[in-house]
């Protein structure tokens, strides 16, 4: 997971700035908490996970039947939920297109957007303040 963290952080901050500009343009009241609440619910450009890690995690979830049995809504802030979402998309490709898990996973990781950044508001707040303090992200 670590190798994609920097890109995820940059994408999160870019989404934060876009949301802030959109709220400003609409004349909405802005504060850090409100902006973060909206950003963590938005789609993310990708999953920020390596093929190797996802292959192991999704394969394990499929073997244990978690992907097929899971009927609850995703909380969208845990790594497990992210793997379940990836696994569902892989299972769909495997069923509909006859792909193997490896090919389906590659396709999902390369071409799909994530339904969220898969982080809690508390973590997003920490990230926002840490990134603002470091000012390395433009």
PyMOL commands that set and color helices and strands:
alter all, ss='L'
color gray80, all
select helices_A, chain A and resi 2-26+32-41+51-63+66-69+79-97+101-111+121-134
alter helices_A, ss='H'
color red, helices_A
deselect
rebuild
show_as cartoon
